[in-house]
Protein backbone atom coordinates (compact mmCIF):
# COMPACT_ATOMS: atom_id res chain seq x y z
CA UNK A 1 0.00 0.00 0.00
CA UNK A 2 1.30 3.46 -0.92
CA UNK A 3 1.32 5.82 2.04
CA UNK A 4 0.51 9.43 1.04
CA UNK A 5 3.19 11.97 1.97
CA UNK A 6 2.75 13.81 5.24
CA UNK A 7 2.47 17.55 5.73
CA UNK A 8 6.22 18.00 6.20
CA UNK A 9 7.02 16.08 3.00
CA UNK A 10 4.42 18.04 1.03
CA UNK A 11 5.81 21.33 2.29
CA UNK A 12 9.36 20.27 1.42
CA UNK A 13 8.31 19.21 -2.09
CA UNK A 14 6.45 22.49 -2.61
CA UNK A 15 9.50 24.50 -1.57
CA UNK A 16 11.72 22.52 -3.89
CA UNK A 17 9.34 23.04 -6.81
CA UNK A 18 9.08 26.76 -6.08
CA UNK A 19 12.87 27.11 -6.14
CA UNK A 20 13.16 25.16 -9.39
CA UNK A 21 10.37 27.09 -11.10
CA UNK A 22 11.85 30.41 -9.99
CA UNK A 23 15.33 29.47 -11.18
CA UNK A 24 14.12 28.31 -14.57
CA UNK A 25 12.07 31.46 -15.09
CA UNK A 26 15.06 33.68 -14.25
CA UNK A 27 17.44 31.63 -16.40
CA UNK A 28 15.14 31.81 -19.42
CA UNK A 29 14.44 35.51 -18.94
CA UNK A 30 18.01 36.70 -18.34
CA UNK A 31 20.31 33.86 -19.39
CA UNK A 32 21.78 31.06 -17.32
CA UNK A 33 25.18 32.70 -16.74
CA UNK A 34 23.64 36.06 -15.83
CA UNK A 35 21.73 34.74 -12.80
CA UNK A 36 23.42 33.83 -9.53
CA UNK A 37 22.36 31.46 -6.77
CA UNK A 38 21.70 34.30 -4.34
CA UNK A 39 19.34 35.94 -6.85
CA UNK A 40 17.39 32.71 -7.24
CA UNK A 41 17.13 32.28 -3.47
CA UNK A 42 16.00 35.88 -2.97
CA UNK A 43 13.38 35.65 -5.74
CA UNK A 44 12.08 32.35 -4.32
CA UNK A 45 12.06 33.88 -0.81
CA UNK A 46 14.28 31.20 0.71
CA UNK A 47 17.71 31.21 2.31
CA UNK A 48 20.70 30.16 0.23
CA UNK A 49 21.24 27.29 2.66
CA UNK A 50 17.66 26.16 2.00
CA UNK A 51 18.26 26.23 -1.74
CA UNK A 52 21.37 24.08 -1.36
CA UNK A 53 19.51 21.64 0.87
CA UNK A 54 17.33 20.88 -2.16
CA UNK A 55 19.83 21.31 -5.01
CA UNK A 56 23.52 20.47 -4.83
CA UNK A 57 24.56 22.93 -7.52
CA UNK A 58 23.34 25.67 -9.82
CA UNK A 59 23.26 23.20 -12.72
CA UNK A 60 20.96 20.89 -10.76
CA UNK A 61 18.32 23.63 -10.73
CA UNK A 62 17.85 23.15 -14.47
CA UNK A 63 17.54 19.36 -14.16
CA UNK A 64 15.17 19.32 -11.22
CA UNK A 65 13.48 16.10 -12.42
CA UNK A 66 16.81 14.29 -12.58
CA UNK A 67 16.08 12.00 -9.62
CA UNK A 68 12.52 11.32 -10.75
CA UNK A 69 13.71 10.25 -14.21
CA UNK A 70 16.31 7.96 -12.67
CA UNK A 71 13.74 6.32 -10.40
CA UNK A 72 11.33 5.84 -13.29
CA UNK A 73 13.96 3.95 -15.23
CA UNK A 74 14.67 1.72 -12.25
CA UNK A 75 10.96 1.04 -11.72
CA UNK A 76 10.65 0.07 -15.39
CA UNK A 77 12.93 -2.85 -14.47
CA UNK A 78 11.84 -3.68 -10.93
CA UNK A 79 8.14 -2.94 -11.40
CA UNK A 80 7.58 -5.08 -14.49
CA UNK A 81 4.68 -7.52 -14.48
CA UNK A 82 5.72 -11.14 -13.87
CA UNK A 83 7.42 -12.62 -16.95
CA UNK A 84 7.24 -9.28 -18.82
CA UNK A 85 10.29 -8.92 -21.11
CA UNK A 86 12.80 -6.28 -20.11
CA UNK A 87 13.36 -4.36 -23.34
CA UNK A 88 9.71 -3.46 -24.13
CA UNK A 89 9.30 -2.24 -20.53
CA UNK A 90 12.34 0.00 -20.89
CA UNK A 91 11.18 1.21 -24.30
CA UNK A 92 7.85 2.39 -22.88
CA UNK A 93 9.61 4.42 -20.20
CA UNK A 94 12.11 5.95 -22.60
CA UNK A 95 9.26 6.80 -24.97
CA UNK A 96 7.46 8.62 -22.16
CA UNK A 97 10.61 10.53 -21.22
CA UNK A 98 11.29 11.49 -24.84
CA UNK A 99 7.73 12.76 -25.28
CA UNK A 100 8.11 14.85 -22.13
CA UNK A 101 11.42 16.33 -23.26
CA UNK A 102 10.34 17.04 -26.85
CA UNK A 103 7.20 18.96 -25.92
CA UNK A 104 7.11 22.49 -27.33
CA UNK A 105 7.47 23.94 -23.83
CA UNK A 106 10.82 22.15 -23.41
CA UNK A 107 12.46 23.68 -26.51
CA UNK A 108 13.72 26.90 -24.83
CA UNK A 109 15.20 24.87 -21.99
CA UNK A 110 17.16 22.62 -24.34
CA UNK A 111 18.41 25.64 -26.28
CA UNK A 112 19.71 27.06 -23.01
CA UNK A 113 21.38 23.75 -22.15
CA UNK A 114 22.99 23.47 -25.59
CA UNK A 115 24.42 26.98 -25.26
CA UNK A 116 26.01 26.35 -21.84
CA UNK A 117 29.15 24.18 -21.50
CA UNK A 118 28.46 23.77 -17.77
CA UNK A 119 24.93 22.47 -18.39
CA UNK A 120 26.05 20.16 -21.19
CA UNK A 121 28.71 18.71 -18.92
CA UNK A 122 26.18 18.25 -16.12
CA UNK A 123 23.76 16.51 -18.46
CA UNK A 124 26.48 14.12 -19.63
CA UNK A 125 27.37 13.20 -16.05
CA UNK A 126 23.67 12.78 -15.29
CA UNK A 127 23.25 10.36 -18.20
CA UNK A 128 26.22 8.30 -17.02
CA UNK A 129 24.77 8.15 -13.51
CA UNK A 130 21.39 7.06 -14.85
CA UNK A 131 23.08 4.34 -16.90
CA UNK A 132 24.93 3.07 -13.83
CA UNK A 133 21.73 2.98 -11.76
CA UNK A 134 19.85 1.22 -14.54
CA UNK A 135 22.65 -1.35 -14.96
CA UNK A 136 22.59 -2.03 -11.22
CA UNK A 137 18.83 -2.58 -11.32
CA UNK A 138 19.07 -4.97 -14.28
CA UNK A 139 21.94 -6.90 -12.68
CA UNK A 140 19.97 -7.34 -9.46
CA UNK A 141 16.92 -8.88 -11.16
CA UNK A 142 16.89 -12.66 -10.51
CA UNK A 143 15.02 -13.41 -13.76
CA UNK A 144 17.68 -11.64 -15.84
CA UNK A 145 20.78 -13.82 -15.33
CA UNK A 146 23.25 -11.72 -17.27
CA UNK A 147 26.86 -10.72 -16.76
CA UNK A 148 27.59 -7.28 -15.32
CA UNK A 149 29.13 -6.28 -18.65
CA UNK A 150 25.97 -7.21 -20.59
CA UNK A 151 23.77 -5.28 -18.14
CA UNK A 152 26.02 -2.22 -18.27
CA UNK A 153 26.07 -2.31 -22.06
CA UNK A 154 22.30 -2.53 -22.42
CA UNK A 155 21.84 0.24 -19.84
CA UNK A 156 24.18 2.52 -21.81
CA UNK A 157 22.31 1.70 -25.03
CA UNK A 158 18.97 2.56 -23.41
CA UNK A 159 20.21 5.90 -22.05
CA UNK A 160 21.76 6.75 -25.41
CA UNK A 161 18.45 5.87 -27.07
CA UNK A 162 16.81 8.63 -25.06
CA UNK A 163 19.41 11.20 -26.14
CA UNK A 164 19.40 10.18 -29.80
CA UNK A 165 15.60 10.08 -30.07
CA UNK A 166 15.20 13.43 -28.29
CA UNK A 167 17.46 15.07 -30.87
CA UNK A 168 15.98 13.27 -33.90
CA UNK A 169 13.66 14.95 -36.40
CA UNK A 170 11.18 12.09 -35.86
CA UNK A 171 11.64 10.81 -32.27
CA UNK A 172 9.10 7.97 -32.57
CA UNK A 173 10.70 6.52 -35.71
CA UNK A 174 14.14 6.88 -34.15
CA UNK A 175 12.98 4.98 -31.04
CA UNK A 176 11.58 2.18 -33.18
CA UNK A 177 14.87 1.78 -35.02
CA UNK A 178 17.09 2.09 -31.96
CA UNK A 179 15.12 -0.35 -29.84
CA UNK A 180 15.12 -2.96 -32.59
CA UNK A 181 18.92 -2.86 -32.33
CA UNK A 182 18.82 -2.91 -28.53
CA UNK A 183 16.54 -5.96 -28.59
CA UNK A 184 18.91 -7.70 -30.99
CA UNK A 185 21.86 -6.94 -28.71
CA UNK A 186 19.94 -8.27 -25.70
CA UNK A 187 19.12 -11.45 -27.63
CA UNK A 188 22.81 -11.97 -28.41
CA UNK A 189 23.62 -11.56 -24.71
CA UNK A 190 20.78 -13.86 -23.67
CA UNK A 191 20.48 -16.72 -26.19
CA UNK A 192 18.91 -19.06 -23.61
CA UNK A 193 15.66 -17.08 -23.70
CA UNK A 194 14.63 -18.73 -26.95
CA UNK A 195 15.12 -22.15 -25.45
CA UNK A 196 12.82 -21.19 -22.59
CA UNK A 197 10.22 -19.84 -25.02
CA UNK A 198 10.42 -16.25 -23.80
CA UNK A 199 10.71 -14.85 -27.32
CA UNK A 200 9.18 -16.68 -30.30
CA UNK A 201 11.58 -17.36 -33.19
CA UNK A 202 11.64 -14.55 -35.73
CA UNK A 203 10.06 -12.00 -33.38
CA UNK A 204 11.56 -9.65 -30.84
CA UNK A 205 10.11 -7.83 -27.89
CA UNK A 206 10.94 -4.52 -29.57
CA UNK A 207 9.00 -5.52 -32.68
CA UNK A 208 6.00 -6.47 -30.57
CA UNK A 209 6.19 -3.13 -28.79
CA UNK A 210 6.28 -1.29 -32.09
CA UNK A 211 3.24 -3.05 -33.53
CA UNK A 212 1.21 -2.61 -30.37
CA UNK A 213 1.63 1.15 -30.17
C-alpha positions in Angstrom: 0.0 0.0 0.0 1.3 3.5 -0.9 1.3 5.8 2.0 0.5 9.4 1.0 3.2 12.0 2.0 2.7 13.8 5.2 2.5 17.6 5.7 6.2 18.0 6.2 7.0 16.1 3.0 4.4 18.0 1.0 5.8 21.3 2.3 9.4 20.3 1.4 8.3 19.2 -2.1 6.4 22.5 -2.6 9.5 24.5 -1.6 11.7 22.5 -3.9 9.3 23.0 -6.8 9.1 26.8 -6.1 12.9 27.1 -6.1 13.2 25.2 -9.4 10.4 27.1 -11.1 11.8 30.4 -10.0 15.3 29.5 -11.2 14.1 28.3 -14.6 12.1 31.5 -15.1 15.1 33.7 -14.2 17.4 31.6 -16.4 15.1 31.8 -19.4 14.4 35.5 -18.9 18.0 36.7 -18.3 20.3 33.9 -19.4 21.8 31.1 -17.3 25.2 32.7 -16.7 23.6 36.1 -15.8 21.7 34.7 -12.8 23.4 33.8 -9.5 22.4 31.5 -6.8 21.7 34.3 -4.3 19.3 35.9 -6.8 17.4 32.7 -7.2 17.1 32.3 -3.5 16.0 35.9 -3.0 13.4 35.6 -5.7 12.1 32.4 -4.3 12.1 33.9 -0.8 14.3 31.2 0.7 17.7 31.2 2.3 20.7 30.2 0.2 21.2 27.3 2.7 17.7 26.2 2.0 18.3 26.2 -1.7 21.4 24.1 -1.4 19.5 21.6 0.9 17.3 20.9 -2.2 19.8 21.3 -5.0 23.5 20.5 -4.8 24.6 22.9 -7.5 23.3 25.7 -9.8 23.3 23.2 -12.7 21.0 20.9 -10.8 18.3 23.6 -10.7 17.8 23.1 -14.5 17.5 19.4 -14.2 15.2 19.3 -11.2 13.5 16.1 -12.4 16.8 14.3 -12.6 16.1 12.0 -9.6 12.5 11.3 -10.8 13.7 10.3 -14.2 16.3 8.0 -12.7 13.7 6.3 -10.4 11.3 5.8 -13.3 14.0 3.9 -15.2 14.7 1.7 -12.2 11.0 1.0 -11.7 10.7 0.1 -15.4 12.9 -2.9 -14.5 11.8 -3.7 -10.9 8.1 -2.9 -11.4 7.6 -5.1 -14.5 4.7 -7.5 -14.5 5.7 -11.1 -13.9 7.4 -12.6 -17.0 7.2 -9.3 -18.8 10.3 -8.9 -21.1 12.8 -6.3 -20.1 13.4 -4.4 -23.3 9.7 -3.5 -24.1 9.3 -2.2 -20.5 12.3 0.0 -20.9 11.2 1.2 -24.3 7.8 2.4 -22.9 9.6 4.4 -20.2 12.1 5.9 -22.6 9.3 6.8 -25.0 7.5 8.6 -22.2 10.6 10.5 -21.2 11.3 11.5 -24.8 7.7 12.8 -25.3 8.1 14.9 -22.1 11.4 16.3 -23.3 10.3 17.0 -26.8 7.2 19.0 -25.9 7.1 22.5 -27.3 7.5 23.9 -23.8 10.8 22.2 -23.4 12.5 23.7 -26.5 13.7 26.9 -24.8 15.2 24.9 -22.0 17.2 22.6 -24.3 18.4 25.6 -26.3 19.7 27.1 -23.0 21.4 23.7 -22.2 23.0 23.5 -25.6 24.4 27.0 -25.3 26.0 26.3 -21.8 29.1 24.2 -21.5 28.5 23.8 -17.8 24.9 22.5 -18.4 26.1 20.2 -21.2 28.7 18.7 -18.9 26.2 18.2 -16.1 23.8 16.5 -18.5 26.5 14.1 -19.6 27.4 13.2 -16.0 23.7 12.8 -15.3 23.3 10.4 -18.2 26.2 8.3 -17.0 24.8 8.2 -13.5 21.4 7.1 -14.9 23.1 4.3 -16.9 24.9 3.1 -13.8 21.7 3.0 -11.8 19.9 1.2 -14.5 22.6 -1.4 -15.0 22.6 -2.0 -11.2 18.8 -2.6 -11.3 19.1 -5.0 -14.3 21.9 -6.9 -12.7 20.0 -7.3 -9.5 16.9 -8.9 -11.2 16.9 -12.7 -10.5 15.0 -13.4 -13.8 17.7 -11.6 -15.8 20.8 -13.8 -15.3 23.3 -11.7 -17.3 26.9 -10.7 -16.8 27.6 -7.3 -15.3 29.1 -6.3 -18.7 26.0 -7.2 -20.6 23.8 -5.3 -18.1 26.0 -2.2 -18.3 26.1 -2.3 -22.1 22.3 -2.5 -22.4 21.8 0.2 -19.8 24.2 2.5 -21.8 22.3 1.7 -25.0 19.0 2.6 -23.4 20.2 5.9 -22.0 21.8 6.8 -25.4 18.4 5.9 -27.1 16.8 8.6 -25.1 19.4 11.2 -26.1 19.4 10.2 -29.8 15.6 10.1 -30.1 15.2 13.4 -28.3 17.5 15.1 -30.9 16.0 13.3 -33.9 13.7 14.9 -36.4 11.2 12.1 -35.9 11.6 10.8 -32.3 9.1 8.0 -32.6 10.7 6.5 -35.7 14.1 6.9 -34.1 13.0 5.0 -31.0 11.6 2.2 -33.2 14.9 1.8 -35.0 17.1 2.1 -32.0 15.1 -0.4 -29.8 15.1 -3.0 -32.6 18.9 -2.9 -32.3 18.8 -2.9 -28.5 16.5 -6.0 -28.6 18.9 -7.7 -31.0 21.9 -6.9 -28.7 19.9 -8.3 -25.7 19.1 -11.5 -27.6 22.8 -12.0 -28.4 23.6 -11.6 -24.7 20.8 -13.9 -23.7 20.5 -16.7 -26.2 18.9 -19.1 -23.6 15.7 -17.1 -23.7 14.6 -18.7 -27.0 15.1 -22.1 -25.5 12.8 -21.2 -22.6 10.2 -19.8 -25.0 10.4 -16.2 -23.8 10.7 -14.8 -27.3 9.2 -16.7 -30.3 11.6 -17.4 -33.2 11.6 -14.5 -35.7 10.1 -12.0 -33.4 11.6 -9.7 -30.8 10.1 -7.8 -27.9 10.9 -4.5 -29.6 9.0 -5.5 -32.7 6.0 -6.5 -30.6 6.2 -3.1 -28.8 6.3 -1.3 -32.1 3.2 -3.1 -33.5 1.2 -2.6 -30.4 1.6 1.2 -30.2 
